Amino acid sequence: AQSVTQLGSHVSVSEGALVLLRCNYSSSVPPYLFWYVQYPNQGLQLLLKYTSAATLVKGINGFEAEFKKSETSFHLTKPSAHMSDAAEYFCAVSQDRGAQKLVFGQGTRLTINP
Amino acid sequence: GAGVSQSPSNKVTEKGKDVELRCDPISGHTALYWYRQSLGQGLEFLIYFQGNSAPDKSGLPSDRFSAERTGGSVSTLTIQRTQQEDSAVYLCASSLPGGNYGYTFGSGTRLTVV
C-alpha cells in the first residue's frame, strides 16, 4: 500500500524567503499526487495535483511542485513566502491509478516570520 | 450545492451519548469520504462511499462508528456511546469518479466529548 512521508512537522521561514515543503511517497509506480492547504478552523483546499501530464505542476497562490520519479518525491515550493501562507500543508497520494482513496501525510505546519 | 456542506460545525456531547454528523456533497460527486483529524495529527481515513455503497470501511475505529449514504447524496456518520477519545474534527470530502480529480473538503465538524 502507498504511504506518504512529509519531512518536518514544522517549517519556519522569513517573509520573502523560499518555501520548501518535502514529500516522499512509497511506490515505484507513479501515482496521482496532491498538495492540500488547511487554514485554521477550515477544511482542506486543493493547491495542486500531479496526474502525469507534466512533472512541474503549478498551483494556486504561487505554489508549484515537481514530480521526481527517481527520488519518489513531490516537494512543494514557493519562491517568496507571504504572511498569508501560514497554514498546515498536506501531501497526499492515491493508492493506485484506479483508486480514489487518498493517503495523506502527517502534515507540515508552515510559520512565516515577519 | 456549490461546496461540501457539513453540519453541525461544532458539537459538544456528554460521554455515552450518540451523535450524528451530516455531510452534503457537491452535486454530481459520486464519491464521498469521511476522515478524522485529531489535535495535531494528520488525517485518518474512516470510510469511502461510491454511490450508496461503501466499498472501503476499513478505517472505522470500532463498531460504535457507522455511516450511511442515501440517494447517492447526503451521508450521515453516527457515533454511538461516545468516548472522550472520539473528540476530533470530522472531515467530509467528495469527488468525481476517478483517482485523478482530488477531493473537495467540507469545513468539518468539531466534536468534543465531555
Interface residues (C-beta under 8 A of the other chain):
Chain A: P31 Y32 F34 Y36 N41 Q42 G43 L44 Q45 L46 K49 T51 F90 S94 Q95 D96 R97 G98 A99 Q100 K101 L102 V103 F104 G105 Q106 G107
Chain B: V4 A31 Y33 Y35 Q41 G42 L43 F45 Y48 Q50 D56 L91 A93 S95 P97 G98 G99 N100 G102 Y103 T104 F105 G106 S107 G108
